Amino acid sequence: MKTIKFYAMTVMAIAMLASCSDDDDTPEVVEEEEAITRIVLTFINQADANDTVVLTWDDTNGDEEVDDNEKTVVGEFTANGTYDAEIGLFNEDEDFLDEDILADQAGIDAHFFVYASTLDFTSMMRASDDYTRTDNNKLGVKTVWTAGAAGTGSISIELHHESPNVDDSTGFGTAAGDDTDIDISFNAEIQ
């Protein structure tokens, strides 16, 4: 009888230990994708640091959609002025650009800015100190724009993600075959 009890207890102990294996799957941490809630594109005239143009979008209603009343443009471009420009992307008060895109080379390689304008910009190029992807295309965070004749028009910004085909040779840039994280236009003026 003692042998049967011992045998039954041994079988139960083995069964319990087997069910407590250390190879249990660890729950996967699901990271919520952070939304861009603020875009700021700042232009500073190379000849006059007080001559600035700032294009801003704030997602004030939190719907992650671009509404016209959430966009502001402060300042006008000076005809024939050359401007250094830099874009900033934010999630609330966090610097989305620094923390999610520029944090490592993989983030830089996965993104590409494309710009367009109906204003008379005689040239636009990516700055020499802009971030460079491993395919030797510049990301487009830092750019240089030269304003031409006076007029009104728009400036458009797109942020492409995982694009297999990017080209910075035109300055404004081109991309195809990907997802677009940002697509926004601002009305602006050259005086």
N, C-alpha and C positions, 0 to 999 in steps of 0.2 A: 504494500500500500504506500509506504514511504517512497518507493521508487517511482510509482505513478505520479504522486504529488510533485516530486522533484522534476520528473520529466515534463509534466504539464507546466510547471512554473518556468522551466528553462525555455520551452517553446514560446510561452507568452513573453518572456523577456527578450528573446530574439526578435519576435514580431514587433515589439514596441521599439526596439533599437533600430530595426530596419526602416520603420516608418519615420524615424528622426534623422534621416540621412543629411549630410552636410552639403549636398549638391542641389538643394532647393533653388529654384530660379529666384533671383533677386528681382523685386519689382522694378520695372523700367521707369526711370524718371522721365516724365513727359514735360519738356520745356515748352511753355507757352510762347508762341511767336510774338515778339514785341512789335508793336505798331509804331510807325513814325507819326508823331503828333505835331511836329513843328519842323518847318524847312526855312532856312535863312540863307539867301544868296546875297553876299555883300560885295559891292564894287567900290574900289578906292582909286581915284585918279592919281596916276603916277606923278603928275606935276603939281598937284594940290590935294593934300590929304584931307582937307575940309570938304572937297567935292566928292560926295559919296552917294551911292544909290543902294537902297536895301529893299530886297524883295522878300516878303515873309508870308508864310501860311501857318496859321494856328488852328488846329482842329478843336475849336472852342466848344462844339456841341458833342464831341466824342464819338461821332458816327464813322470815323475813318474815311469820309468822303470829302472831296474838295468842293466847298461851297464858295461862291464869289464873295460873300460878305466876310469870309475868313482870310481873305488875301489882302495884303497891304503893300503899297509901293511908296517909299519915301525917297524923294529926290528925283532929279532928271539928269540924264547924261549930257555932257558938254560936247558939242560937235567937235570932231577931230581929237578928242581926248582919248588917252589910252588908260585903261583901268585894269588893275589887278583884282581878280575876283576869287572868292573862296566860298564854298557851300558848307553849310552845317545842317546836320540831321539830328533830331532829338526825339526822345520818348519821354514825355513829361519834362523833368529836369535832367534826365540822364543824356549823356552825349552818345547817341546811337551810332554815329559815324565812327568815333574813336573806339567804342567798346565792341561793336559788332562787325564792322567792315575793316577798319584799319588795324585791328588788334593783331592780325597775323597775315602772312602772305596769302594764305588760302582765302581769307575774306576779301582781300584786294583782288585776287584772281577771279573770284566769283561775281564781281560787280563791274559796271562800266556806265559812266554818265554820258548821255547824248544831249546836246543842246541844239536849239533852233531859234531863229529870230526873223521876224518880218521887218525889223528896224534895219537901218543902213549901218551895219557894222562892216567896216572895210576889211577887218581881219579878226580872227579869233583863234587862239592857239592854247594848247595846254602848257602850263608853266614848266620851266626847267626843273623846279623843285617839287613838281607834282609826284604822286605815288605811281610807281611803275609796276605793271603786271609782269608775270614771267614770260608772256608773249611779246614783251617790249612795247605794248600800248600803254599810254598814260591813262590813269583812272578818270581824271577829269574833276578832281576836287579843287585844284588850284588852276585857274585859267587867266588868260590875258585877252582883253577885248579892246578894239579900237573903234570908236564911234565915228561915223561918217556925217552925212548931211542931216539937218534937222528934220524931224518927223515923228509920227506916233506909230506904234506897232506892238508886237508882243515878243516875249522871250519865253521859250518852252524848255522844260527840264524833264528828262526821263532818266530813271535809274534802272538799268537792265541787270537781271540776275541770271547767272549760269548761261550766258550767251556764248555759243560756240564760234560766232563770227562777229568780231569787233574790229574797228579800224579807227585810229585817231589821226590819220593823215590829213583829214580835212579840218582838224581843229574841233569843229562842232561834234564830230564823231558819228559813227554809224554802228548799228548792232542789229542782228537778226537771229531768229530761231530761239527765243527765250521767253522768260516771264519778265514783266515790267513791274518793279516795286513802286515806282513813282512816275506819274505823268501829270504835269501841271503847267499851266501857262499864266503869265502875268502881263498886263498891259503896261507899257512904259513909253518914255518920250526922250528924244534927243533934241536939245535946244541949241 
